[in-house]
Amino acid sequence: MTAELRYLAYTALLTASLWIPYIICQVQTNGLLTPANYADPAPRPVPLWGTRANRAHINAVETFAPFAALILIAHVAGKENAMTAFWAISFFWLRVIHAVVYLAGAPFVRTLAFVLGFVAVCGLFWEVVR
């Protein structure tokens, strides 16, 4: 397996796992779901860290699709190289940093990690189209 596909798998697992802090917050704050919660899916109040956890998960889902598409295009087109590996590895670690600092409420580091993650996606795009 190439580094790009390996880090795509890592990023998929990270993205798929980021709902867990939000659910932990929901259970700690509001208890387990009851049948009424399924009939009325209105969000229940949570502390700020729970809201940040939910938003971190949503953000990860939103950024995963372009990253995954570019990794798969690079693989199928035979355009994987040292730079695509660098961008894939960078994207994964920047998403880890983004999630951690989002949960911690560190605004400027979170923004920097997000922007650098976007730069990684742009780098992948460049490698695919050139």
C-alpha positions as CSV (number, residue, x, y, z in Angstrom):
1,M,0.0,0.0,0.0
2,T,1.3,3.4,-0.9
3,A,1.8,6.2,1.7
4,E,-1.0,8.2,0.1
5,L,-3.5,5.3,0.5
6,R,-2.3,4.6,4.0
7,Y,-2.8,8.2,5.1
8,L,-6.2,8.2,3.4
9,A,-7.1,5.3,5.5
10,Y,-5.8,7.0,8.7
11,T,-7.7,10.2,7.8
12,A,-10.9,8.1,7.2
13,L,-10.6,6.5,10.6
14,L,-9.9,9.9,12.3
15,T,-12.9,11.5,10.6
16,A,-15.1,8.5,11.4
17,S,-14.0,8.7,15.1
18,L,-14.6,12.4,15.7
19,W,-18.2,12.0,16.7
20,I,-17.2,10.2,19.9
21,P,-16.2,13.2,22.0
22,Y,-19.6,14.9,21.1
23,I,-21.6,11.8,22.1
24,I,-19.6,11.5,25.3
25,C,-20.4,15.1,26.1
26,Q,-24.1,14.5,25.3
27,V,-24.3,11.5,27.7
28,Q,-22.3,13.3,30.4
29,T,-24.6,16.4,30.1
30,N,-28.0,15.0,29.3
31,G,-27.9,11.2,30.0
32,L,-28.6,8.4,27.6
33,L,-31.0,8.9,24.8
34,T,-34.7,8.2,25.5
35,P,-37.4,7.2,23.0
36,A,-38.5,10.9,23.1
37,N,-35.1,12.0,21.7
38,Y,-35.8,9.9,18.6
39,A,-39.2,11.4,18.1
40,D,-37.9,15.0,18.6
41,P,-34.4,15.2,17.3
42,A,-33.9,18.8,18.5
43,P,-30.4,19.3,19.7
44,R,-30.0,19.1,23.5
45,P,-27.9,21.7,25.2
46,V,-24.2,20.8,25.8
47,P,-21.2,22.7,27.2
48,L,-19.1,24.7,24.8
49,W,-16.5,21.9,24.5
50,G,-19.3,19.6,23.3
51,T,-20.4,22.1,20.6
52,R,-16.7,22.4,19.5
53,A,-16.5,18.6,19.3
54,N,-19.5,18.5,17.1
55,R,-18.2,21.3,14.9
56,A,-14.8,19.6,14.7
57,H,-16.5,16.4,13.4
58,I,-18.5,18.3,10.9
59,N,-15.4,20.2,9.7
60,A,-13.5,16.9,9.3
61,V,-16.3,15.4,7.2
62,E,-16.4,18.5,5.0
63,T,-12.7,18.4,4.3
64,F,-12.4,14.7,3.8
65,A,-14.2,14.4,0.5
66,P,-11.8,16.6,-1.6
67,F,-8.7,15.0,0.1
68,A,-10.0,11.5,-0.6
69,A,-10.9,12.3,-4.2
70,L,-7.5,13.7,-4.9
71,I,-5.7,10.8,-3.3
72,L,-7.7,8.3,-5.3
73,I,-7.2,10.3,-8.5
74,A,-3.5,10.4,-7.9
75,H,-3.5,6.7,-7.3
76,V,-5.6,5.7,-10.3
77,A,-3.7,8.1,-12.7
78,G,-0.3,6.9,-11.5
79,K,0.7,10.3,-10.3
80,E,1.8,9.3,-6.8
81,N,5.2,10.6,-6.0
82,A,7.2,12.0,-3.0
83,M,5.2,15.2,-3.1
84,T,1.8,13.5,-3.0
85,A,3.0,11.4,-0.1
86,F,4.2,14.6,1.7
87,W,0.9,16.3,1.1
88,A,-1.1,13.3,2.3
89,I,1.0,12.9,5.5
90,S,0.8,16.6,6.1
91,F,-2.9,16.7,5.7
92,F,-3.5,13.9,8.2
93,W,-1.3,15.4,10.9
94,L,-2.8,18.8,10.3
95,R,-6.3,17.3,10.8
96,V,-5.1,15.7,14.0
97,I,-3.8,19.1,15.2
98,H,-7.0,20.8,14.0
99,A,-9.2,18.4,16.0
100,V,-7.2,18.6,19.2
101,V,-7.0,22.4,19.2
102,Y,-10.7,22.7,18.2
103,L,-11.7,20.6,21.2
104,A,-9.3,22.7,23.3
105,G,-10.7,26.0,22.0
106,A,-7.4,27.4,20.7
107,P,-8.7,29.7,17.9
108,F,-5.5,30.9,16.1
109,V,-3.8,27.5,16.0
110,R,-7.0,25.9,14.8
111,T,-7.3,28.4,11.9
112,L,-3.6,27.9,11.0
113,A,-4.0,24.1,11.0
114,F,-7.2,24.4,8.8
115,V,-5.5,26.7,6.3
116,L,-2.4,24.5,6.1
117,G,-4.7,21.5,5.5
118,F,-6.2,23.4,2.6
119,V,-2.7,24.1,1.3
120,A,-2.1,20.4,1.4
121,V,-5.2,19.8,-0.6
122,C,-4.1,22.4,-3.1
123,G,-0.7,20.7,-3.3
124,L,-2.3,17.4,-4.1
125,F,-4.5,19.1,-6.7
126,W,-1.4,20.6,-8.3
127,E,0.4,17.2,-8.4
128,V,-2.7,15.6,-10.0
129,V,-3.2,18.1,-12.7
130,R,0.4,18.9,-13.8
